Amino acid sequence: MKRKFLRTGFTLVELLVVIAIIGILVGLLLPAVQAAREAARRMQCGNNMKQIGLAIHNHESTFKNIPAWGRQIPAIEYPTSPSNPYAQRATFGVLFRLLPYLEQTNVFQLFDLKRSYLDPINMAPPLGTASIAGFARIPGFNCPSTPSDVSDYGPFFAQLGLPISPSTPYILPRTDYRPIRAIRGTLNLCVGLPNTTTHNAMMSVPNGNIEAKSTVKFSDVTDGLSNTICFVEQAGMQKRYFMGKPFPGTTLLDGGLGLNSFYGDVNIAREIRGLSGALITNPTQQGCLVINTWNEENPYSFHTGGVQVTRGDGSVFFMSQSISNDVLVAFVTRDGGESVAAPE
C-alpha cells in the first residue's frame, strides 16, 4: 500500500509572492506613517511657539511692556567689579528673558542680568565661572522636525580673541524660534517702500536705540495683536540651509555653519530680507523670496510649504511660503495701519 505525504511548507514561488505582497503593503503604509509623524511633530512645534506667545503676555502683564529683541547695557550702568575683560555689554536675548514664564525660573536665576551674556560671570568654563546647569537644552525651544545639530560657539570665540582654542567645543543650547527685529530694505523694495530698514516690529527697540529699555506696550500695537507676528520659525541653525539644501562644508570657516543659534544670544533676532534664492554661493543676493529661502536670515522650517509663526495675541498659525510680501510686511509691522485678514 502506497503512503501519501502531505506537504507542510510553502513552495519557493508562494514564498516570493507573500514577500512581494508584504513589500507592497509596507510601501503603501510608509508614507502614511511618515505623514502622521510629521503632523505630530508640526503640532508639537506649534505648541512650543504657543507657549512662547503666552510667556510674552505674562511678561507684558508683569512689566507693562513687550520684551524688546535686545539691549546693550549703557557703559555707565555696567558693573566695574569685577570688570568684563571681553568688553561686551549686550544683554541676554528675548527667549532668555521669557524663561520665568516657561517654567524655567531655576535656569534664569543662575545668571546675573546686570551683565552681558558675554561676561565671565555668565559664561561656562573655560571662558567663565557660571554653572553648567544653566546651559542645558530647553526642549521647548526646538522644533522636533528640525535635524539634530549642535551649537558650538568655540571657534567663533577663538576668532574674537577669547582665551579658548579653536578646537575646543563651547556648546550652547540652540533654538529654532526667533523674534522679528525689523524689515530689511531689500524686502521693503518688493512692496514699493523705500530701501530702508524699518524698526516698527512688535519687539523692536525704541526708536532703534539699542541702549534704551523697552517701552512698547500691547496698546502700541495699533494694527491689532492678532494681525501682528512677533516670533517665527527659523530652524536648523547652526547648520546653514538654502532652498531646502544644506550648505557645503562643516565649519564656520568653510561656510557650512553659521552663528546666532544660542537661545540666549541677542543676535538671534533677525531683520527679514528679500532674497533671490538663486545662488547658494550668494545667499544674500537681493530678490523677493522670503520664507524657506535661507535659514540664517529669514523664516525657515523643515515642514512642507511654510513656517509656524506666533501672533501678538499668543495664537499660532502656519504661514505659507507663498504668502504675498505685502501681507507679510503688514503682519510684521505693529503700527503700519495696514488692513490684513488674520489666517485661521
C-alpha positions in Angstrom: 0.0 0.0 0.0 1.4 3.4 -1.0 1.8 6.1 1.6 0.7 9.7 0.8 2.9 12.5 2.1 1.1 15.8 2.9 3.0 19.0 2.0 3.5 21.1 5.1 5.5 24.1 3.8 5.5 26.9 1.1 6.9 26.5 -2.3 9.5 29.0 -3.3 7.0 30.7 -5.7 4.5 31.1 -2.9 7.1 32.5 -0.5 8.2 35.1 -3.1 4.6 36.1 -3.7 4.0 36.6 0.0 7.2 38.7 0.3 6.2 40.8 -2.7 2.7 41.4 -1.2 4.2 42.4 2.2 6.6 44.7 0.4 3.8 46.4 -1.5 1.8 46.9 1.7 4.8 48.4 3.5 5.4 50.7 0.6 1.8 51.9 0.8 1.8 52.3 4.5 5.2 54.0 5.0 4.2 57.4 3.5 1.1 57.5 5.7 3.1 56.7 8.8 5.7 59.4 7.9 2.9 61.9 7.3 1.3 61.1 10.6 4.7 61.5 12.4 5.3 64.8 10.7 1.8 66.0 11.6 2.6 65.2 15.3 5.9 67.0 15.1 4.3 70.0 13.5 1.7 70.1 16.2 4.4 69.9 18.9 6.3 72.7 17.2 3.2 74.9 17.1 2.6 74.2 20.8 6.2 75.3 21.6 5.5 78.6 19.9 2.1 78.9 21.6 3.9 78.7 25.0 6.3 81.5 23.9 3.3 83.7 22.9 1.7 83.2 26.3 5.0 83.9 28.0 5.1 87.3 26.2 1.7 88.1 27.6 2.8 87.2 31.1 5.9 89.4 30.7 3.8 92.3 29.5 1.4 91.9 32.4 4.3 91.9 34.8 6.5 94.7 33.5 3.9 96.6 31.4 6.0 96.3 28.2 6.7 93.9 25.5 10.3 92.5 25.7 12.5 94.1 23.1 14.6 91.9 20.8 17.7 93.1 22.6 19.5 95.7 24.5 23.1 96.9 25.1 23.7 97.9 28.7 25.0 101.5 28.8 28.6 101.7 29.8 27.8 103.9 32.8 25.5 101.2 34.2 27.8 98.2 33.7 29.3 96.8 36.9 33.0 97.5 37.2 34.0 95.0 39.8 34.9 92.5 38.6 35.4 94.1 35.2 34.4 92.3 32.0 37.7 91.5 30.1 35.7 90.7 27.0 34.4 94.3 26.8 30.9 93.2 25.9 27.6 94.9 27.0 24.9 93.1 25.1 22.2 91.6 27.3 20.6 88.2 27.0 18.1 87.8 24.3 14.3 87.7 24.5 13.9 83.9 24.9 16.2 84.0 28.0 14.1 86.8 29.5 10.9 84.7 29.0 12.3 81.7 30.9 10.5 82.5 34.2 7.2 82.3 32.3 8.1 79.0 30.7 8.7 77.1 34.0 12.5 77.7 33.7 13.0 80.1 36.6 15.7 77.8 38.1 17.8 78.4 34.9 17.0 82.1 34.8 18.2 82.7 38.4 21.7 81.2 37.6 22.8 84.3 35.7 23.5 88.0 36.5 21.1 90.1 34.4 23.1 93.3 35.1 25.9 91.8 33.0 26.2 90.7 29.4 25.8 87.1 28.4 29.4 87.5 27.1 30.8 88.1 30.5 32.9 85.6 32.5 30.3 85.7 35.3 27.6 84.5 32.8 29.8 82.1 30.8 30.6 78.4 31.4 34.1 77.1 31.8 36.7 77.5 30.3 35.6 81.1 29.5 33.8 81.8 32.7 32.6 80.6 36.1 28.8 80.2 35.5 27.2 76.9 36.4 27.0 74.5 33.5 23.5 73.7 34.8 22.4 76.9 33.1 23.4 75.7 29.7 21.1 72.7 29.5 19.0 72.2 26.4 15.5 73.8 26.6 13.2 71.3 24.7 10.5 73.9 24.1 12.9 76.0 22.1 13.5 73.3 19.4 11.2 72.1 16.7 11.1 68.3 16.5 11.0 68.4 12.7 14.5 70.0 12.7 17.5 67.8 12.0 19.5 67.4 15.2 22.5 69.7 15.4 24.8 71.3 17.9 25.5 74.9 18.6 29.3 75.3 19.0 30.5 78.9 19.6 34.0 77.8 20.4 35.6 78.6 17.0 33.9 81.9 16.9 35.0 83.0 20.3 38.5 81.9 19.4 38.3 84.3 16.4 37.3 87.1 18.7 40.5 86.5 20.7 38.8 85.0 23.7 41.1 82.5 25.6 39.8 79.3 24.0 41.4 77.0 21.4 39.5 76.9 18.1 39.4 73.1 18.5 37.8 73.4 22.0 34.0 73.0 21.8 31.8 75.5 23.6 28.3 74.1 23.2 25.4 76.3 23.9 21.7 75.3 23.8 20.2 76.2 20.4 16.8 77.5 19.3 14.6 77.2 16.2 12.4 80.2 17.2 13.3 83.8 16.8 11.9 87.3 17.4 11.4 89.5 14.4 13.7 92.6 14.8 12.8 94.6 11.7 12.1 94.5 7.9 15.2 95.0 5.8 15.1 97.5 3.0 15.5 94.7 0.3 12.1 93.4 1.3 10.5 96.8 1.6 11.6 97.4 -2.1 9.5 94.4 -3.0 6.3 96.1 -1.8 7.0 99.5 -3.1 8.5 101.0 0.0 11.9 102.9 0.4 15.0 100.8 0.6 15.4 101.4 4.3 15.2 99.2 7.3 12.0 99.8 9.3 12.0 99.3 13.1 8.4 99.0 13.9 8.1 95.3 14.5 6.3 94.3 17.7 9.6 93.6 19.5 11.7 96.4 18.1 13.8 98.5 20.3 12.5 102.1 21.0 13.4 104.3 18.0 16.2 101.9 17.1 18.2 102.9 20.2 19.9 99.7 21.3 20.7 101.1 24.8 17.1 102.1 25.5 14.8 100.0 27.7 11.7 98.6 26.1 8.7 100.9 26.3 6.4 99.2 23.7 3.1 98.1 25.2 0.2 96.0 23.8 -1.7 99.2 23.4 1.0 100.4 21.0 0.3 97.5 18.6 -2.4 99.5 16.8 -2.6 97.1 13.9 -4.1 94.6 16.3 -2.4 91.8 18.2 -4.0 89.1 16.0 -2.7 90.9 12.9 0.9 91.3 14.1 3.5 88.5 14.3 6.4 88.5 16.8 8.1 85.1 16.7 8.9 82.9 13.6 10.4 79.6 13.0 14.0 80.0 11.8 15.1 76.4 12.1 18.3 74.4 11.7 21.0 76.7 12.8 23.9 76.3 13.5 23.9 74.4 10.2 23.1 76.6 7.2 20.4 75.7 4.8 19.4 77.3 1.5 16.3 76.4 -0.6 15.9 73.1 1.1 19.6 72.0 0.8 22.4 72.2 3.4 25.3 74.4 2.6 28.5 72.6 1.6 31.1 72.4 4.4 31.1 71.6 8.1 32.7 74.6 9.8 32.4 78.4 10.2 35.5 78.9 8.0 34.2 76.9 5.1 30.7 78.3 5.3 28.9 75.2 6.3 28.0 76.6 9.7 26.7 80.0 10.9 26.3 81.8 14.2 23.4 83.1 16.2 21.9 79.8 17.3 22.1 80.0 21.1 18.7 80.9 22.5 20.2 83.4 24.9 22.1 85.2 22.1 20.7 88.7 21.5 21.6 88.3 17.8 19.0 85.5 17.2 16.6 88.4 16.4 16.7 88.9 12.6 15.8 91.6 10.1 13.7 89.8 7.4 15.2 90.2 3.9 14.1 89.9 0.3 16.3 87.2 -1.3 16.7 85.9 -4.8 17.0 82.3 -3.9 19.2 81.8 -7.0 22.7 81.0 -5.8 23.8 79.1 -2.7 27.2 80.8 -3.2 25.5 84.2 -2.8 22.6 83.7 -0.4 22.1 87.4 0.3 21.5 88.3 -3.3 18.6 90.7 -3.5 15.2 89.4 -4.6 11.7 89.0 -3.3 11.7 85.5 -1.9 11.3 85.2 1.9 10.1 82.1 3.6 12.1 78.8 3.4 14.9 80.5 1.3 17.8 80.9 3.8 17.7 79.9 7.4 20.4 82.3 8.6 18.3 85.4 8.0 14.7 84.6 7.1 11.8 82.4 8.4 12.7 78.8 7.6 11.3 75.4 8.6 11.5 71.7 7.9 7.8 71.5 7.4 6.4 71.4 3.9 5.1 74.6 2.4 5.7 77.2 5.2 6.6 78.1 8.8 4.9 78.4 12.1 4.6 81.9 13.4 3.4 83.4 16.7 1.0 86.3 16.7 0.8 89.1 19.3 -2.4 87.6 20.8 -0.5 84.4 21.6 -2.0 82.3 18.9 0.0 80.4 16.3 -0.7 79.8 12.6 1.1 78.2 9.7 2.3 80.8 7.3 2.5 79.6 3.7 5.8 80.3 1.9 3.7 81.6 -1.0 2.2 84.4 1.1 2.2 87.8 -0.6 5.0 90.1 0.5 2.6 92.9 1.0 0.7 90.8 3.5 3.9 89.5 5.2 5.2 93.1 5.7 1.8 94.1 7.1 1.9 91.3 9.6 5.4 92.3 10.8 4.7 96.0 11.4 2.8 96.8 14.6 1.6 100.3 13.6 1.7 100.4 9.8 -2.1 101.0 9.5 -2.5 98.1 7.1 -5.7 96.0 6.9 -4.9 92.3 6.7 -7.0 89.2 7.3 -5.6 87.1 10.0 -5.2 83.5 8.8 -7.2 80.9 10.8 
